Amino acid sequence: MSSPSQSLSDVHTLSTSNLNSSGETGEETVVDIEDDVESQGSLKSGSQAKLNLPRDKKAAGDAGDGADDFETWMKSRQLIRPEDQLDLTEAELNEEVSKVLTAQNMNILKNLVIYSFKEGAYVPLPLPSNTVTLLSFTGTSLHIDSDAAKKQIEELGDDVIQGFGAPAIQPHEKFKGGEEEGEEEEEEGEGDGGRQSIEKQPEVEDKDEEEDEDEEEEAGEEGEGPQGDEEGAIADEEAGLPPPQSSRKKKLVNQFNFCERATLTYMNPTRCVETQTVPPPRSTYGATVLQWVIYDAYEEDFAAQQTLEPKKKLGPPGGKKQDSKKGGKAALAEELNRKYLKCWQILERMINQNIYDDIAQDYRYFEDPADEMREEEGNLLPLWNFHYEKTKKLNVTDLYFNPHYYDLLAVCFGNHDFLTQKPEGAMCCFSIKNPSFPDYIIMTESGVMCVDIHPKYPYLVAIGMYDGNVAIYNLQNFILEPIYMSKGVNGKHGECVWEIKWGPDMPDGEINFYSVSVDGRVFNWILMQNELQVTTLITLFLTEELGAITTEGPDGTLVKLKGCGTCLTFHPLNDEVFMVGTEEGIIYKCSTAYSSKYLMYYEAHYLSVYRIDFNKYNPNIFASCGADWRVKVWEDMRPEPLFIFDLDSAVGDVKWAPYSSTVFAAVTTEGKVFVFDLNVNKYKAICVQAIVPRRKTKLTRLCFNQKLPFIIVGDDKGVTHSLKLSPNLRVMCKPPKKQPWLDQITLQNQKLEKLLSLVRELPEGATAPEGTTVAKA
Amino acid sequence: MAEESGHEKGESDKKIVHVYPLVKHSDMAEEMKIEALELSMTACEKYASNYEQAAKVIKETMDKKFGTYWHVVVGEGFGFEVSFETRNLLYFFFAGNLAIIAWKCS
């Protein structure tokens, strides 16, 4: 009762169910299936071919009379059988073949070993997989729900599917459980070539049944048998494998959904409007050209030129006159402007006077009554603050009172932070009468570091700049352009100019000034007719006793180190002698007469010297200050200072008071002003006052007014503060009783001498008599 | 403008030949006048022997620079009576024997 198809369906079932059911016999399973098929088949129409249906007695009995009809019908048909089908006798056909299914795969090779180099021995391999793939090939069908299928449908159009009534489905080619099949084949030895083609059929039919969900269920089972070919053909038709004739493509839809529309708007009615403009003006001109006319014209013109030329040769004054004639109107307007400006300035001063009336009153008349109660102490009364909007971000780098106009002060603006130099600077002249706006403003391209006003010509202002240039301005000029300006690499300092001082006029009346710079040179500048003549006065070479190290360059040349000049001051009596302070902290006493030798040097400070100032009464006494927090008072030709004061922060400036021989003031970077009166207190300042908020603002420079008891101090925010000295800070000498009347100068000198005699240490003092300065080393 | 060819004027007065441009009459703006003078001089120097060509070049350049229509006469002897758009006339002598008149009239 075993036919190939039966065994196959058996295998199929087994493979789909689990192979674990080893206890079951093949026979039972077969019977079950056949029962199933039979019962279904009896209900269905007999039109389907049912061949090789294995039946046993039990099945035949069940079929009943329906089976007789079937049998007769069957016999009427010529059955096509495969060529290689075995011819079996009836007995053979009816023979029962028993099959044994085991869960073990007999074909698997056991005891496989491999040599392991790691262990140096043969090790057993794991058992190979139980799955054997007999046949595998990729189908060309797609599942209807897959993306690729959808795409294909889209391309071919919906009608493709409708036309076939069923989606294209490919039979499964893969069979799981092929092992069992193989086993069976071996056992039965009945396997034939046609088997595989038949094998496919049930699968196809199964699929159809699922999708068509109708009677064709049966067809799957009936399809088993030699008529598989026919069945296959039918199945092909029904399944509708994608036929080649469905190549007509559906037109693609316009992807942009483009459509064209138009509309007609109203037409604007046309109108005619005309305007006639005035035609451009015309003139007529006529002349006759002849050679002699040309010649005459040239002659005439030449003659006119000849007469003009002598006038031109008169020089610039003549030319200037012409200019003034030409620009008569402009000049007039300018003059008018100046008058207006003057009026406005007066008005501005009046307004300021009213606004700052109380300050102005204090400035002249207020005397702190508290000073009478205090002994040896004074204070500073803040008056106006001078600042200018454009120089707000710059530091005040120098201050100077005009020697002629005591209420006019020159303020320099630059930058002390040398890493962030800005290409701007300014010099402003403020008047006490107008604290709100500078009277003169000079803007420069580099920070202005120092200023000096000529004592004889109070309109001549010399400024030194950060880039090493010096410039001379004449404040009388309406337009503030430099009348002299250093130019060229050799015509200027190599680095920042730190101090500039007008010198006394030359024997032949030439105006000249001196400047000192970080490049270690002191220049003398002479204002020639139309240029600035420069001569090097001295180069501040470090001497060996000062620890100068001559360094050797790579090619063996000796490089002499130079001192970096930071301040310069002239002896009040001897025009030839001057002092130069350097960044090394040394003060050199030099003479204009010698350019290579120092008269004297003082090892004054540990850090940069910021200012040297001579006493206004005794020319042998001078004070110096520096970044090492110290202020020192020196006597000429004495290498040791007379007084040392430590002010707890870098001292920006020190100045002797013009009214007293023992009073000097200093400003520090902590924002404090110190006023000393050595006559009152030799050890500490009689006034210490913070002017600006500490840490935020530093005080940079200081200047005494020559006439009135007030000082100005500059800070690094571009503000200049004016401060009135309280009465205790300006104690004058009382003329001694019972003695002939002495003037204040003598008294002041006496006062200082008396003080100095206390400090001077003999034996030095014995060899330091009066007039040491004059001695030229 | 005052270039003089007569270097040896001290020797003999009569030999002086002036070649600089001498503006006889012009009502142009100063800038325009200078420009017109320069381009006319260039043209006259370039075509020193062909006045017609020189006039043509001047006219075309003036048309381009100052707008149409310019009329230019370059010659040694002629008479003229022209009407022109005011502030658009330049009449000058050049090279000692040339008279150039350029005017605009559209």
Interface residues (C-beta under 8 A of the other chain):
Chain A: P280 P281 R282 S283 T284 Y285 G286 A287 T288 V289 L290 Q291 V293 I294 Y295 A297 Y298 D301 F302 Q305
Chain B: A2 E4 I16 H18 L22 K24 H25 D27 G75 E76 G77 F78 G79 F80 E81 V82 S83 F84 E85 T86 L89 Y91 F93 G96 N97 L98 A99 I101 W103 C105
